[in-house]
Amino acid sequence: MSEILKVKNLVKTFGGLTAVKDLSFTVKKGLITALIGPNGSGKTTTFNMISGHLKPTSGEIYFENTRIDTLPPYKIARLGVARTFQNLEIFGHLTVLENVLLAVNSRLKVFLWESVIRSPSFFKKEKEAREKALEYLRLFNLEDWAEKPAASLPFGLQRYLEIARALATCPHLLLLDEAASGLDAREKDLLKERIEAFKKEGVTILLVEHDMNLVMELADEVIVLDMGRKIAQGTPREIQRHPEVIAVYLGEG
């Protein structure tokens, strides 16, 4: 199975603190890979470097054989990498629909002259974009909230909105950072169902998650970090039995 993402000898320091230490791993195309570890182990820092929101101190990151660690976030997104954030990053003053339309429109090809003269082709594309955005909202039962301000949604639905917006960019690789955080059991069930559906549609998923039940049910592979370094990578079954992982999570005793 081909590799869609390759991280090589990644290091990130903040002053005298080393948050990520010589980290190397691969993500296989078409699979769900989980990045887990205790708080402060470097998971979100790693996500931020993959998505271009942080630059590595050293090391390299390749997405579909293109080096991306020197690129800004918008160029990485255009290549096919989308992400959500541990702390929600929605546009609260915009409507729910407008949030997703922003992502749909980033993939829409509209010529300047079409928008200036408001041609029939412009209105056709505008209608198609709206219909596409509504399709993504329906994935999470958000269509009834479409015209409401995004800030008015309950927390769990805001989580869903952020995922819907990320999907609307048609990513090859979707990075989910603590997507289940703050969700109740019913909301987690829908999230799990949707993530499994995204995989079937060919989206590769790399997720950071603290809910170990969700990780073990969803992930094909699990990467474990501790103090910024990788201590294990394997199937969920292998990770559950790994002595160093057990020590990190449960203690030496």
HUCOR-V135103 format. One record per helix or strand of 2 or more residues. SS is the DSSP state (alpha for helix, beta for strand). FROM is the first residue (numbers start at 1). LEN is the number of residues. Records with the same first field share a line. If there is no record, write none. Layout:
SS: FROM-LEN ; FROM-LEN
//
This chain:
beta: 3-12 ; 17-12 ; 32-5 ; 58-6 ; 66-2 ; 81-3 ; 173-5 ; 204-5 ; 221-6 ; 229-6
alpha: 43-8 ; 73-7 ; 96-11 ; 112-6 ; 120-20 ; 143-3 ; 150-3 ; 155-13 ; 185-16 ; 212-7 ; 236-6 ; 243-8
//
